[in-house]
Amino acid sequence: MRVPDRERVDQLTARLREHVGHLMPKVDEAINDECHDTADRETARWLLDRVGHTLHYGPGPDDRTAAVHLEDLALNCRALSAI
């Protein structure tokens, strides 16, 4: 499997970071207001924390870690949106 071009990964990561940064407070509020199931609320909180952690630590020093970072961020956002 080929590692994606770092420039493209960085562009996609920046766009995703911007969108997620705007959505995180709204998702946090929605978790409090909308998740009545305790298990869903705990899962959503865990995912939100994971997204925050991923955003905080950034993509890493090389092409492979940057691609993994982007994929991890995208998968966690996708899972969060499903709750």
QUIUR-V304979 format. One record per residue. N is the residue number from 1. RES is the residue in one letter. PHI is phi in whole degrees, 0 to 359 (999 if undefined). OMEGA is omega as a letter, one per 30 degrees, with the letter a starting at -180 (999 if undefined). Layout:
{{N:RES:PHI:OMEGA} {N:RES:PHI:OMEGA}}
//
This chain:
{{1:M:999:a} {2:R:272:l} {3:V:283:l} {4:P:298:l} {5:D:302:a} {6:R:299:a} {7:E:299:l} {8:R:293:l} {9:V:299:l} {10:D:296:l} {11:Q:297:l} {12:L:295:l} {13:T:297:l} {14:A:299:l} {15:R:297:a} {16:L:295:l} {17:R:301:a} {18:E:297:a} {19:H:297:a} {20:V:294:l} {21:G:302:l} {22:H:286:a} {23:L:276:a} {24:M:306:l} {25:P:297:l} {26:K:291:l} {27:V:294:l} {28:D:301:l} {29:E:296:a} {30:A:296:l} {31:I:301:l} {32:N:294:a} {33:D:274:a} {34:E:254:a} {35:C:275:l} {36:H:272:l} {37:D:281:a} {38:T:300:a} {39:A:295:l} {40:D:297:a} {41:R:296:l} {42:E:295:l} {43:T:296:l} {44:A:298:l} {45:R:298:l} {46:W:298:l} {47:L:296:l} {48:L:297:l} {49:D:297:l} {50:R:296:l} {51:V:298:l} {52:G:300:l} {53:H:297:l} {54:T:297:l} {55:L:297:a} {56:H:296:a} {57:Y:275:l} {58:G:73:a} {59:P:279:a} {60:G:91:a} {61:P:277:a} {62:D:234:a} {63:D:300:a} {64:R:295:a} {65:T:294:l} {66:A:294:l} {67:A:293:l} {68:V:295:l} {69:H:300:l} {70:L:298:a} {71:E:297:l} {72:D:299:l} {73:L:298:a} {74:A:296:a} {75:L:295:l} {76:N:293:l} {77:C:296:l} {78:R:297:l} {79:A:296:l} {80:L:296:a} {81:S:291:a} {82:A:280:a} {83:I:279:999}}
//
